[in-house]
């Protein structure tokens, strides 16, 4: 077996695992999850650095602290996404791209050839915080322009997410 065949087998297995995981997650929420996006998203105000305050657990950020994301416009409706965090004494960086879609607040984000739905569920009136979800309950991030977030604001976000159908029992508060 060649290295290329092994690599494609790993990619195919990863895609199948993601599909099965997504399907099982949707079944567990009964399909009642509200992933309605914001009615408008000003990309000029959204660009820049965001600190990850809380997230759902997933393998690609396991054990990471001091996580932040930088969004940089690189063309009409296209954005560079740079995720950076600290793990095992080293800085880890992952880059991807995002594209706008016909749905306001919904972007299509691609990392390592895998596209994913990125729903901006909520943005603070002053763009000081954002809440981002995926197509199911497994993907959720609470982002802030600062490394710490006002507890009352965070509690309000938690309550609105529960109302949307999100299970927050496994939410990770990110060490900044």
TORGULUM-592537 format. One record per residue (C-alpha): residue number from 1; residue in one letter; z, y, x. Coordinates in Angstrom, 2 decimals, always signed. Layout:
BEGIN
{node NUM,'a',{Z,Y,X}} ...
END
This chain:
BEGIN
{node 1,'x',{+0.00,+0.00,+0.00}} {node 2,'x',{-0.91,+3.42,+1.40}} {node 3,'x',{+1.45,+6.40,+1.56}} {node 4,'x',{-0.79,+8.21,-0.94}} {node 5,'x',{-0.46,+5.36,-3.47}} {node 6,'x',{+3.32,+5.33,-3.04}} {node 7,'x',{+3.49,+9.11,-3.53}} {node 8,'x',{+1.43,+8.92,-6.75}} {node 9,'x',{+3.65,+6.09,-7.98}} {node 10,'x',{+6.74,+8.23,-7.42}} {node 11,'x',{+5.11,+11.19,-9.22}} {node 12,'x',{+4.11,+8.98,-12.16}} {node 13,'x',{+7.58,+7.44,-12.38}} {node 14,'x',{+9.16,+10.92,-12.28}} {node 15,'x',{+6.89,+12.11,-15.08}} {node 16,'x',{+7.69,+9.06,-17.21}} {node 17,'x',{+11.43,+9.53,-16.60}} {node 18,'x',{+11.18,+13.18,-17.64}} {node 19,'x',{+9.30,+12.23,-20.81}} {node 20,'x',{+11.86,+9.57,-21.75}} {node 21,'x',{+14.75,+11.91,-20.98}} {node 22,'x',{+13.25,+14.69,-23.11}} {node 23,'x',{+12.59,+12.32,-26.01}} {node 24,'x',{+16.09,+10.88,-25.95}} {node 25,'x',{+17.64,+14.34,-25.75}} {node 26,'x',{+15.69,+15.58,-28.77}} {node 27,'x',{+16.77,+12.53,-30.72}} {node 28,'x',{+20.41,+13.18,-29.85}} {node 29,'x',{+20.29,+16.74,-31.19}} {node 30,'x',{+18.49,+15.61,-34.33}} {node 31,'x',{+15.77,+18.14,-33.65}} {node 32,'x',{+18.04,+20.94,-34.99}} {node 33,'x',{+18.02,+22.99,-31.81}} {node 34,'x',{+16.99,+26.63,-32.29}} {node 35,'x',{+14.80,+27.58,-29.33}} {node 36,'x',{+13.55,+30.79,-30.93}} {node 37,'x',{+12.67,+33.25,-28.20}} {node 38,'x',{+13.22,+36.99,-28.03}} {node 39,'x',{+10.66,+38.94,-30.07}} {node 40,'x',{+9.53,+40.88,-27.01}} {node 41,'x',{+10.04,+40.56,-23.27}} {node 42,'x',{+9.39,+43.47,-20.92}} {node 43,'x',{+8.35,+41.74,-17.69}} {node 44,'x',{+8.82,+44.96,-15.70}} {node 45,'x',{+12.48,+45.03,-16.74}} {node 46,'x',{+12.86,+41.24,-16.39}} {node 47,'x',{+11.58,+41.10,-12.79}} {node 48,'x',{+14.00,+41.11,-9.90}} {node 49,'x',{+17.10,+39.14,-8.95}} {node 50,'x',{+19.20,+37.17,-11.45}} {node 51,'x',{+22.43,+35.32,-10.60}} {node 52,'x',{+23.04,+31.98,-12.24}} {node 53,'x',{+26.34,+32.20,-14.11}} {node 54,'x',{+26.17,+28.85,-15.92}} {node 55,'x',{+23.72,+25.96,-16.31}} {node 56,'x',{+23.25,+22.51,-17.73}} {node 57,'x',{+23.39,+19.78,-15.07}} {node 58,'x',{+20.14,+18.48,-13.60}} {node 59,'x',{+19.20,+16.67,-10.44}} {node 60,'x',{+17.28,+19.56,-8.88}} {node 61,'x',{+20.37,+21.82,-8.75}} {node 62,'x',{+23.06,+19.18,-8.31}} {node 63,'x',{+25.89,+20.47,-6.13}} {node 64,'x',{+24.33,+23.90,-5.65}} {node 65,'x',{+26.38,+27.08,-5.54}} {node 66,'x',{+25.47,+30.76,-5.11}} {node 67,'x',{+22.29,+30.17,-7.07}} {node 68,'x',{+20.00,+33.07,-7.82}} {node 69,'x',{+16.45,+33.47,-9.04}} {node 70,'x',{+13.99,+36.20,-8.21}} {node 71,'x',{+11.04,+36.94,-10.49}} {node 72,'x',{+8.16,+38.83,-8.89}} {node 73,'x',{+4.97,+39.75,-10.81}} {node 74,'x',{+1.89,+38.56,-8.88}} {node 75,'x',{-0.88,+39.30,-11.36}} {node 76,'x',{-1.68,+39.79,-15.00}} {node 77,'x',{+0.78,+37.59,-16.87}} {node 78,'x',{+1.70,+35.62,-13.73}} {node 79,'x',{+5.08,+35.65,-11.97}} {node 80,'x',{+6.39,+34.09,-8.78}} {node 81,'x',{+9.72,+32.31,-9.36}} {node 82,'x',{+11.94,+31.91,-6.30}} {node 83,'x',{+15.10,+29.84,-6.79}} {node 84,'x',{+17.65,+29.96,-4.02}} {node 85,'x',{+21.01,+28.28,-3.69}} {node 86,'x',{+23.52,+26.89,-1.24}} {node 87,'x',{+24.12,+23.15,-0.77}} {node 88,'x',{+25.74,+21.13,+2.02}} {node 89,'x',{+26.03,+24.19,+4.25}} {node 90,'x',{+22.36,+25.11,+3.94}} {node 91,'x',{+20.29,+27.50,+1.87}} {node 92,'x',{+17.77,+25.71,-0.33}} {node 93,'x',{+14.71,+27.55,-1.65}} {node 94,'x',{+12.20,+26.41,-4.25}} {node 95,'x',{+9.18,+28.41,-5.35}} {node 96,'x',{+7.15,+28.10,-8.50}} {node 97,'x',{+5.02,+30.19,-10.81}} {node 98,'x',{+5.38,+31.30,-14.38}} {node 99,'x',{+2.71,+32.39,-16.83}} {node 100,'x',{+3.07,+34.24,-20.08}} {node 101,'x',{+2.02,+32.50,-23.27}} {node 102,'x',{+1.01,+33.64,-26.76}} {node 103,'x',{+4.67,+33.41,-27.81}} {node 104,'x',{+6.75,+36.45,-26.74}} {node 105,'x',{+9.62,+35.33,-24.53}} {node 106,'x',{+8.06,+31.95,-23.79}} {node 107,'x',{+6.76,+31.27,-20.31}} {node 108,'x',{+5.16,+28.22,-18.78}} {node 109,'x',{+6.88,+27.56,-15.45}} {node 110,'x',{+5.50,+25.17,-12.86}} {node 111,'x',{+7.39,+23.66,-9.92}} {node 112,'x',{+5.89,+20.83,-7.85}} {node 113,'x',{+2.92,+20.43,-10.23}} {node 114,'x',{+5.25,+19.84,-13.22}} {node 115,'x',{+4.90,+22.48,-15.96}} {node 116,'x',{+7.85,+23.19,-18.24}} {node 117,'x',{+8.57,+25.40,-21.20}} {node 118,'x',{+10.83,+28.35,-20.35}} {node 119,'x',{+12.28,+30.08,-23.42}} {node 120,'x',{+13.99,+33.43,-23.01}} {node 121,'x',{+16.46,+33.01,-25.87}} {node 122,'x',{+18.33,+36.24,-25.38}} {node 123,'x',{+18.27,+39.33,-23.17}} {node 124,'x',{+20.95,+42.00,-23.02}} {node 125,'x',{+19.84,+45.37,-24.44}} {node 126,'x',{+19.99,+46.77,-20.90}} {node 127,'x',{+18.54,+43.60,-19.31}} {node 128,'x',{+21.89,+42.96,-17.61}} {node 129,'x',{+21.91,+39.32,-18.72}} {node 130,'x',{+19.51,+36.68,-20.00}} {node 131,'x',{+19.85,+33.28,-21.64}} {node 132,'x',{+17.08,+30.80,-20.91}} {node 133,'x',{+16.46,+27.38,-22.38}} {node 134,'x',{+13.82,+24.70,-22.24}} {node 135,'x',{+12.19,+22.70,-24.98}} {node 136,'x',{+15.44,+20.76,-25.54}} {node 137,'x',{+19.23,+20.93,-25.11}} {node 138,'x',{+19.08,+19.62,-21.52}} {node 139,'x',{+17.86,+22.86,-20.01}} {node 140,'x',{+19.94,+25.99,-20.28}} {node 141,'x',{+20.78,+28.84,-17.93}} {node 142,'x',{+22.89,+31.95,-18.35}} {node 143,'x',{+21.77,+34.62,-15.91}} {node 144,'x',{+23.21,+37.97,-14.91}} {node 145,'x',{+22.11,+40.87,-12.73}} {node 146,'x',{+25.49,+40.66,-11.03}} {node 147,'x',{+27.29,+37.63,-9.53}} {node 148,'x',{+30.04,+37.88,-12.19}} {node 149,'x',{+29.75,+38.40,-15.94}} {node 150,'x',{+32.13,+40.13,-18.33}} {node 151,'x',{+34.16,+37.34,-20.02}} {node 152,'x',{+33.76,+38.85,-23.51}} {node 153,'x',{+29.98,+38.99,-23.09}} {node 154,'x',{+29.96,+35.38,-21.86}} {node 155,'x',{+32.12,+34.21,-24.77}} {node 156,'x',{+29.69,+35.89,-27.20}} {node 157,'x',{+26.77,+34.09,-25.55}} {node 158,'x',{+28.60,+30.75,-25.81}} {node 159,'x',{+29.23,+31.29,-29.53}} {node 160,'x',{+25.59,+32.20,-30.23}} {node 161,'x',{+24.41,+29.14,-28.26}} {node 162,'x',{+26.67,+26.84,-30.28}} {node 163,'x',{+25.23,+28.37,-33.46}} {node 164,'x',{+21.74,+27.56,-32.11}} {node 165,'x',{+22.78,+23.90,-31.76}} {node 166,'x',{+23.48,+23.72,-28.02}} {node 167,'x',{+26.17,+21.31,-26.80}} {node 168,'x',{+28.05,+23.24,-24.11}} {node 169,'x',{+30.49,+20.45,-23.17}} {node 170,'x',{+28.62,+19.72,-19.94}} {node 171,'x',{+27.89,+23.34,-18.98}} {node 172,'x',{+28.52,+24.04,-15.30}} {node 173,'x',{+30.01,+27.39,-14.34}} {node 174,'x',{+28.23,+28.26,-11.09}} {node 175,'x',{+30.30,+29.38,-8.12}} {node 176,'x',{+28.91,+32.65,-6.82}} 
END
